[in-house]
Amino acid sequence: MAERTEVIIVGGGQSGLVAGYFLKKAGIPFLVLDEEARVGEAWRRRWDSLELFTIAEYCELPGMRFPGNKNHFPGKDEMADYIQAYAREFDLPIRLDTKVTSLEGLDGGGYRVRTSKGDYEASQVIIATGAYRLTKTPEMAAGLSDDVFQIHTGDYHNPSEVPGQTVVVVGAANSGAQIAPELTRTHRVLLSQGSHLPAFGRKFLGKGLHWWGDKFGLISKPLVGERDRLHKKTILVGPSLKKISRKYGVELVGRTIACEGRTVRFEDGRSVETDAVVWATGFRYDYSWVHLPVLDDDGAPVQERGVTSSPGLYVLGMQCQYSYGSALVWWVKDDASYLVDRIEEFRRRGPARHAATAGAPVREG
């Protein structure tokens, strides 16, 4: 028999925990389902030297201060430990080692969530599985010889994992620009850049970049009519690629256009025989387990500030879901608080009336 509660949150990262914080304050029964063995595990799996480019003050979740100097840049394990402590501090009901395999509607309203540990049912569901779920590697990777080592940044930990002498880092956004310099300690490193990215220092006048974005209201500003454009726009936070090249000896090359055997070819006409490739080519979302008519042609939820057309179904933590900050640690509280207000409204009205008055969300773009 399925276990039943009022609200189920799928995903126990920072977005899901913040939703749980507000639900608990509102006195609404809920459960958080997460596939990891412990809270914060997604952060712990990232590369060893990873530092957030957000100062600690803006890594805080509502109700709990981030430890240490508020102006320092936390490492990935600090972030993981903080999230784990947050779940303990507020005694959030989390079922770990519970992988969600399917989300389906129930006759008469509500939802069934099928998992590796059995079924759950709830009147309302928040999907908070994050903006970055699966690694994304281009098809050209298949052209490399079997003796060329390949790894994605989602699986990379440190330079000792990368064999040989020459390594190409494909992708020069924040991950690639952080990993390439540390690889120069043991390798010849080529950093392949596609489109030009504007670079901003992590601090300006002693304050973190996100401090300025907050004070001027740039990060929390609704992205009306420009969500799709900003979703694809990236900035480089930290030193520019030219500074990285000068300081660490990283060789800057053009966009990677082909991989043949041991050879990687670049758009600027250059090529190199390489021993390894690090793919810093980003991540993609995965909502294939959502068996409801709320996904667009690309498989992403159609939503309006997290509210879908399916009564009582919400998404949280998507990149540029409502504002530029929707997938950022500090700002996720804005969308989470908004959704809990909608959840309370749903409970007061009842599913039928809610469906009649909510209307289907309109995709902006």
MARMIDO-188603 format. One record per residue (C-alpha): x, y, z. Coordinates in steps of 0.1 Angstrom, whole numbers, plus 2048, in hexadecimal, padded with zeros to 3 digits. Layout:
XYZ
...
This chain:
800800800
80D8237F7
81783A813
80385A812
80B87E81C
7FF8A1813
81D8AC7FE
83A8997F0
85A8AB7E6
86F8987CC
8948A17D2
8A68A87F3
8BF8C37E7
8BE8E77F2
89E8EE7DE
88B8D17ED
8978D9810
88C8FD80E
86A8F2802
8698DB820
8728F8837
85590D82C
83D8EF82C
8478E7850
84190C85A
81F90A84B
8168EA85D
8118D683D
81A8B183F
8348A7825
85088F81C
870895809
87C8787F2
8A08777E8
8B585D7D6
8D68647E7
8E3852806
8E787281A
8DD896817
8F48AC803
9048907EF
9008A17CD
9188BC7DA
9308A37E8
9348917C6
9418B07B5
9668B67AE
97D8B87CD
9888DD7C9
9668EB7C0
95E90C7D0
93D91D7CD
93F93F7BC
92494C7D5
9309597F6
924946815
90A96181D
8F89587FD
8FB933803
8E3934820
8C1924821
8A5934834
8A793285A
8CB92785D
8EC93A85A
90892B845
92692585C
94793985B
94F95A84B
931966837
94897481C
95B954814
95593D7F7
94A91A804
9588FA7F7
9418DF7EA
9448CA80A
93C8E8820
91C8EC80B
9138C880F
9198C8835
9048E8838
8E78D8825
8E98B983A
8E98CE85A
8CB8E284D
8B68C2849
8BF8B886D
8B98DA87B
8958DC86F
88F8B6872
8838B384E
873892846
88A88382B
88986081D
8AC85980F
8B783E7F7
8958437E7
8978477C1
8778547B1
86F840791
84D84E788
83486978F
810862785
7EE87278A
7D386079F
7AF85D796
79C8787A9
7BB88E7AE
7DD88B7BF
7FC8787B5
80E8577B8
8338587BB
8448377B4
8668327C3
8818177C8
8738137EC
84E8117E3
8328287DA
8278497EA
80785E7E4
8018837EA
7E889E7E2
8048B47D6
8288AF7C9
8468C67C5
8618BB7AC
8828C97BA
89A8B27A8
8B18CF79E
8BC8E177E
8DA8CA778
8D28A5778
8E489375C
90689974C
9058A5728
92089A710
9208A26EB
91D8866D1
94088D6C4
94E87D6E3
94785B6D3
9618636B9
97E8616D2
9938416D4
98E82A6F1
9B08336FE
9A7857703
99A85C726
97986F728
96787D747
94C89674D
94F8B1767
9328A1779
948883780
96A893782
97B8977A5
9A08A17A1
9BD8A0788
9CA87E795
9AC86E782
9B887B761
9D3866750
9ED871736
9FD89272F
9E58A6719
9C18AD722
9A78C1710
98C8D2726
96E8D770F
9588F371C
96591472C
94891E742
94B91D768
9538F876C
96D8F6750
97D91775B
98190977F
98E8E7775
9A68F075A
9BE903770
9C28E7789
9C98CE76D
9E88E3763
9FA8D6782
9FD8B4771
9F38B974C
9F68CE72D
9D38DD72C
9BF8EB70F
99E8FC717
9858FD6FB
96C91A6FB
94D91D6E6
93B93E6E8
94B95B6FB
94095E71F
94197F732
95797B752
94F98B773
966989792
9589767B0
95B9967C4
9589BB7BD
9629D57D7
9659BA7F1
9429AC7EC
93898C7DA
92998F7B7
9079817C3
90699B7DF
9059B67C4
8EC9A37B0
8D69A17CF
8D99C57DA
8D09D17B7
8B39B87B3
8C29A9794
8C198479E
89E9837AD
88E998790
87398477E
87E97975B
85F983749
86297C724
887973725
888952737
89493D71A
8AF955710
8BE958733
8BB932738
8D692E71E
8EB94B729
90A94573F
92395C74F
94695375B
94A95B780
96F95F788
98E968774
98A96B74E
99794F738
9B496672D
9BE96A751
9BB945757
9D193E739
9EC957744
9ED94B768
9EB925763
9F891F740
9D6912733
9D591370D
9B5923700
9A79136E1
9879176CD
9679046CE
96B8DE6CB
95C8D26AA
9688AF6A5
9788916B7
98A8776A2
99F85C6B3
9B786E6CA
9B288F6B7
99C8AC6C3
9968C76A9
98C8EB6B0
97990669E
99891C69C
9A9903685
9BF8F46A0
9BF8CF6AC
9D18BB6C6
9DA8976CD
9CC8916F1
9CE87870C
9AE88371D
98F89971A
97C8A9736
9598B172B
94D8D173C
92E8D2726
9138D6740
8F58C274C
8D28BC741
8B28B7755
89E897756
87989675B
873876747
864866766
84787F767
82A86E757
81388C755
80A8A4739
81F8C1747
83F8BE732
8488D1712
8578C36F2
87A8C4702
86E8B1721
86F8CF739
8518D874F
83A8F3743
835909761
82E92C76E
84493478C
84590F794
81F909790
8168F0775
7F48EA764
7F08C9778
7DE8D3799
7F58D07B7
8158C97A2
8328E17A5
8578E479B
8728F57AE
8978FE7A8
8968FE782
8AF916771
89E93776A
87D929776
87194B780
890960786
8B595D77F
8B89517A4
89F9357A2
8BA91A7A1
8D292D7B9
8D49237DE
8CB9447EE
8AF94D7D7
89C92C7D5
88A9367F4
8769507E0
8679367C9
86391C7E5
8509347FB
83993D7DD
8329197D6
8299117FB
81092E7F9
80191D7DB
8008FC7ED
7EE90B80A
7D591B7F2
7D08F97E1
7C88E9803
7AE90580B
79D9037E9
79E8DE7E3
7AC8CE7C3
78C8D37AD
7888F87B4
7AE8FE7B1
7AF8EE78E
792903783
7A192478E
7C791E789
7C891B764
7E490D74F
80591F751
811932733
83592B727
84894C723
863951709
